[in-house]
């Protein structure tokens, strides 16, 4: 009986440890000023959430294999606040080469609102990203 109880307890802990965060996946950004957009891979990195530029596309949807920022981290140190909200992280805006305080809200399984904020959070710029995978 002790063995069964230990095994059941371990299974519950293991399943919680290996459960993916709801924002994990591949996300499409909104088009930028030139009409191009990115695919960003979001996953857990330690106890936080991070995002890396996976693929870049031009305004016509053609993959840009020579995009200089492929593989760069665009989101880091984001932590869940509960209720599908995340904060405390940073986001890098490649179009402006600036880093901002960031927050995100998972509005549905397929829509992620991502914001970069300055001036202590008083001025924010955001986008709605859609899930690719």
C-alpha angles and dihedrals in degrees: 000000000000090000092052092048092049092047093048092048091049091050091053092049093045093050091051091048093050097043110118120235112251092244094054110119145063117311132191116221123217114265116274129222092291093047093251122128141191139228109224122197110216122194143142117284108187108310093337139066121251136182130207130193104253104172138000127211134191124229090275093054095255114147112247104217093178096053105140096221100054110137094016120133111248100173127034142162093022112156129194115252094186127253092068092296128126131189145152094073138107132240127201117214107211093194091060099024089229133129121222138183106262145206132180137196125198099218094180136343088279105035126069120181109209122189135186114201137196135181093047093310095307095112117046134174117196148176137199110234123199126217117252095177 
